[in-house]
Amino acid sequence: MTSPTAERYLRFAEVEARGLSPRYEEWARGAAADPEVVALIDRVPDAKRQVNLVFGAARFHGAPDAPWPAARDWIVAHWDLLEPTILQRATQTNEAARCATLLPALDRVEGPIALLEVGTSAGLCLFPDRYSYEYRDAHGVHSRHPSDGPSTVVLPCDLDGVAVPRGVPEVVWRAGIDLNPLDVSSADDRAWLHALIWPEHDDRRARLHAAAEIARRGPPLLVRGDALVDLPAVAAAAPAEATLVVFHSAVLMYLSPDGRARFADTVRAIAAGRPTVWISNESPSLLPGTAASLPPRPDQQAVFALAVDGEAVALTHPHGRWVRGLGASSR
């Protein structure tokens, strides 16, 4: 009988890493088939057995970017070093390219905007107005830039069945809440963010460094707190003259079904007291009410559902590479 951990790693290989990271696909398949490695992973709590967390900890501590047999031997030999990091850290992937999938939803919002990100990590997704975009669709390439000119961060994104955003938003306030916010001025935190990027994704590493420099020059308000408890207080600090946008990406997986329902109720309560738009970018099964409105998927590719005020409006690539309208053909 296959263990739940082995099944988790095999699913990661077949759904999340397939076609995106040959190295992680190989590593995940190798781990799933190795009882000794599975037993080591099972020493940590279930919530800490995530592939990205375990492999990220290995790379953080210097695991070789090598075929599985060599990586496997390194992981087994260094498990006592990896385990404390796995227990202490979280998968706080802070992919600035998700702003390219956020922008079509932000384009619907009347400005000025106050941005509040839940699960903000280091806050790199709080700067959609300071990045440049290259949207590609059937009509060509469409560039969008900040008001003061092209940015050092350029986000390419394919659009299918989605209108090209008119421009970047006017953001007058930006804040994030996280159980453990990261500091881009900390070499240790930057190294952890670097380790979470998959081995072959050199473009994402370069983007991380450029986005971190933008965040370092004008840090947003980052609050250490629990969204189920502290979100209303942070939202109350947003300027009243701005439309509040509460948004999040790949956060709901860390909440129980009851926690997700409570979170949705919390956001709706905030919206009852002031102009608020709720934008989510999550696995389709995790936001109540969105999965049923999405088209069936014949493939096994991992996708997110982009939703506005709880209603799905598009499918997105988890790392921000494309946005597809619900009526567009499947990739």
C-alpha positions in Angstrom: 0.0 0.0 0.0 1.4 3.4 -1.1 1.9 5.9 1.8 0.1 9.2 1.6 3.5 11.0 1.5 4.6 8.9 -1.5 1.3 9.6 -3.2 1.8 13.3 -2.5 5.2 13.4 -4.1 4.2 11.3 -7.1 1.2 13.7 -7.7 3.6 16.7 -7.5 5.8 15.0 -10.1 2.9 14.3 -12.5 0.8 17.5 -12.0 2.9 20.4 -10.7 6.5 19.7 -11.9 5.7 18.0 -15.2 6.8 20.2 -18.1 8.0 22.9 -15.7 10.9 21.4 -13.8 12.5 18.2 -15.0 14.8 18.2 -11.9 12.0 18.4 -9.4 9.9 15.9 -11.4 12.7 13.4 -11.1 13.4 14.2 -7.5 9.7 13.8 -6.5 9.4 10.5 -8.4 12.6 9.3 -6.7 11.4 10.3 -3.3 8.0 8.7 -3.8 9.7 5.4 -4.6 12.2 5.5 -1.7 10.9 4.1 1.6 13.8 5.5 3.6 13.3 9.0 2.2 9.5 8.8 2.8 10.2 7.7 6.4 12.4 10.7 7.0 9.8 13.1 5.6 7.1 11.4 7.7 9.1 12.5 10.8 7.7 16.0 10.4 4.0 17.0 10.8 1.8 16.5 7.7 1.6 20.2 7.0 5.4 20.3 6.7 5.8 17.4 4.2 5.2 19.6 1.2 7.5 18.9 -1.7 8.4 22.6 -2.2 9.3 22.9 1.5 11.4 19.8 1.7 13.2 20.4 -1.5 13.5 24.1 -0.8 15.2 23.3 2.5 17.6 20.9 0.8 18.6 23.6 -1.7 18.8 26.2 1.0 21.5 24.1 2.7 23.4 23.3 -0.4 22.0 20.1 -1.9 23.5 19.5 -5.3 21.5 20.3 -8.4 22.1 16.7 -9.6 20.2 13.6 -10.6 18.2 12.0 -7.9 20.7 9.3 -6.7 23.2 12.0 -5.7 20.6 14.4 -4.3 19.0 11.5 -2.4 22.3 10.5 -0.7 22.9 14.2 0.2 19.4 14.6 1.7 19.6 11.4 3.7 23.1 12.3 5.0 22.0 15.9 5.9 18.5 15.2 7.2 19.4 16.4 10.8 20.3 19.7 9.2 17.2 19.9 7.0 14.6 19.0 9.6 14.8 22.1 11.8 14.6 24.3 8.7 11.5 22.4 7.5 9.9 22.8 10.9 10.8 26.5 11.2 10.2 27.7 7.6 7.2 27.8 5.3 6.7 27.7 1.5 6.6 31.4 1.1 7.2 31.5 -2.6 6.9 35.3 -3.5 6.5 35.2 -7.2 6.2 38.8 -8.5 5.1 37.5 -11.9 1.7 36.8 -10.3 1.1 40.5 -10.6 0.7 39.9 -14.4 -2.3 37.6 -13.6 -3.6 40.0 -11.0 -3.6 43.1 -13.3 -6.6 42.0 -15.5 -8.7 41.8 -12.2 -7.2 45.1 -10.9 -8.1 46.7 -14.2 -11.8 46.4 -13.2 -11.3 48.4 -10.0 -11.9 52.2 -9.9 -8.8 53.9 -8.4 -7.1 55.0 -6.3 -6.4 51.6 -4.8 -5.3 50.5 -1.4 -3.7 47.0 -1.7 -3.9 44.5 1.1 -2.3 41.1 0.5 -3.0 38.1 2.7 0.0 35.7 3.0 2.3 38.4 1.6 5.7 36.7 2.3 8.1 39.6 1.5 5.5 41.7 -0.2 6.8 41.5 -3.7 3.3 41.2 -5.1 2.3 44.5 -3.6 4.0 46.5 -6.4 1.8 45.9 -9.5 2.2 49.6 -10.3 6.0 49.5 -10.3 6.5 46.6 -12.7 6.4 46.6 -16.5 4.3 44.0 -18.4 4.5 42.4 -21.8 1.1 40.8 -22.6 1.0 38.6 -25.6 -2.2 37.6 -27.4 -3.4 36.8 -30.9 -2.9 40.5 -31.9 0.7 40.8 -30.8 2.7 42.1 -27.8 1.2 44.9 -25.6 3.5 46.7 -23.2 2.3 48.4 -20.0 4.7 50.5 -17.9 4.6 52.5 -14.6 3.8 56.1 -14.9 7.5 57.1 -14.5 8.7 54.8 -17.3 9.8 51.2 -17.9 10.6 49.1 -14.8 13.6 46.9 -14.1 11.1 44.1 -13.5 9.4 43.1 -16.8 6.6 40.4 -16.5 5.8 38.5 -19.7 2.3 36.9 -19.8 0.2 35.2 -22.5 -3.5 36.2 -22.7 -6.2 34.0 -24.2 -9.8 35.3 -24.1 -8.9 38.0 -21.6 -8.7 41.8 -22.4 -5.3 43.4 -22.2 -5.3 45.7 -19.1 -5.5 49.4 -19.9 -2.5 50.2 -17.7 -1.1 49.9 -14.3 -3.2 50.8 -11.3 -2.9 53.9 -9.1 -1.8 52.4 -5.7 -1.8 54.9 -2.8 -1.4 52.5 0.0 0.0 48.9 0.3 0.2 46.5 3.1 0.5 42.8 3.7 -0.3 40.4 6.5 1.6 37.1 7.1 2.2 34.7 10.0 5.9 35.2 9.3 6.7 38.1 6.9 10.0 38.1 5.3 12.4 41.0 5.0 14.1 41.6 1.6 16.9 43.4 3.4 17.8 40.2 5.3 20.4 38.0 3.4 18.9 34.9 5.1 15.4 35.7 4.0 16.5 36.4 0.5 18.4 33.1 0.4 15.3 31.3 1.5 13.2 32.9 -1.2 15.9 32.0 -3.7 15.9 28.4 -2.6 12.1 28.1 -3.1 12.5 28.8 -6.8 12.7 25.6 -8.9 16.1 24.7 -10.2 15.6 25.5 -13.9 13.8 28.8 -13.4 16.7 31.3 -13.9 14.3 33.9 -15.1 12.4 33.8 -11.8 15.6 34.1 -9.9 16.6 37.2 -11.8 13.1 38.6 -11.3 13.2 37.9 -7.6 16.4 40.0 -7.2 15.1 42.9 -9.2 11.7 42.9 -7.4 13.4 42.7 -4.0 15.4 45.8 -4.9 12.2 47.7 -5.7 10.6 46.5 -2.4 13.8 47.5 -0.5 13.7 51.0 -1.8 10.1 51.6 -0.7 9.1 48.9 1.8 5.3 48.3 2.2 3.7 47.9 5.6 4.1 44.2 6.5 2.2 43.0 9.6 2.9 39.8 11.4 -0.5 38.3 12.2 -3.2 35.8 11.5 -5.6 36.8 8.7 -8.5 35.1 10.6 -7.9 37.4 13.5 -6.0 40.4 12.5 -7.1 41.2 8.9 -9.9 43.7 9.9 -7.5 45.8 12.0 -5.0 46.0 9.1 -7.8 46.8 6.7 -9.0 49.6 8.9 -5.6 51.4 8.4 -6.2 51.8 4.7 -7.1 55.3 3.6 -10.9 55.8 3.4 -10.7 57.6 0.0 -9.3 54.6 -1.7 -10.9 51.4 -2.9 -9.6 48.6 -0.7 -8.4 45.5 -2.7 -7.9 42.4 -0.5 -6.0 39.8 -2.5 -4.1 36.6 -2.1 -2.4 33.8 -4.1 -1.8 30.2 -3.1 -2.8 30.9 0.5 -6.0 29.0 1.1 -4.3 25.6 1.0 -2.9 26.4 4.4 -6.3 26.8 5.9 -8.8 24.1 6.9 -12.2 24.1 5.1 -13.7 25.8 8.2 -10.8 28.3 8.1 -11.5 29.1 4.4 -15.2 29.7 5.2 -14.2 32.0 8.1 -11.8 33.9 6.0 -14.4 34.5 3.3 -16.8 35.7 6.0 -14.1 38.0 7.3 -13.5 39.6 3.9 -17.2 40.0 3.3 -17.6 41.7 6.7 -14.8 44.2 5.7 -16.6 44.8 2.4 -19.8 45.6 4.2 -18.2 48.6 5.9 -16.3 50.2 3.0 -15.8 49.9 -0.8 -13.8 46.7 -1.1 -12.9 44.3 -3.9 -11.7 40.8 -3.1 -9.4 39.2 -5.6 -8.2 35.6 -5.1 -5.8 33.5 -7.2 -6.1 30.0 -5.8 -6.5 26.3 -6.7 -10.0 26.0 -8.0 -11.1 23.6 -5.4 -10.2 25.9 -2.4 -12.4 28.9 -2.8 -16.0 28.1 -2.0 -18.2 28.4 -5.0 -15.6 28.7 -7.8 -14.9 25.1 -8.8 -18.5 24.5 -10.1 -18.2 27.6 -12.4 -15.0 26.4 -14.1 -14.8 24.4 -17.4 -13.7 20.8 -17.1 -10.0 20.2 -17.6 -9.0 17.2 -19.8 -5.3 17.5 -18.7 -3.7 17.3 -15.3 -1.9 20.6 -15.4 -1.9 22.6 -12.2 -3.9 25.9 -12.6 -5.3 28.6 -10.4 -8.7 30.2 -10.6 -8.7 34.0 -10.6 -11.8 35.2 -8.9 -13.3 38.6 -8.1 -15.6 38.9 -5.1 -15.8 35.1 -5.0 -16.7 34.6 -8.7 -14.2 32.9 -11.0 -13.3 35.1 -14.0 -10.3 33.3 -15.5 -7.7 30.5 -15.1 -4.1 31.4 -14.4 -0.7 29.8 -14.4 0.6 29.3 -10.8 3.8 31.3 -11.6 2.1 34.0 -13.6 3.0 32.9 -17.2 -0.5 33.1 -18.7 -4.2 34.0 -18.1 -7.0 32.3 -19.9 -10.6 33.3 -20.0 -13.2 30.8 -18.9 -14.5 30.5 -22.5 -11.0 30.0 -24.1 -9.8 26.6 -25.3 -7.8 24.5 -22.9 -4.0 24.5 -23.3 
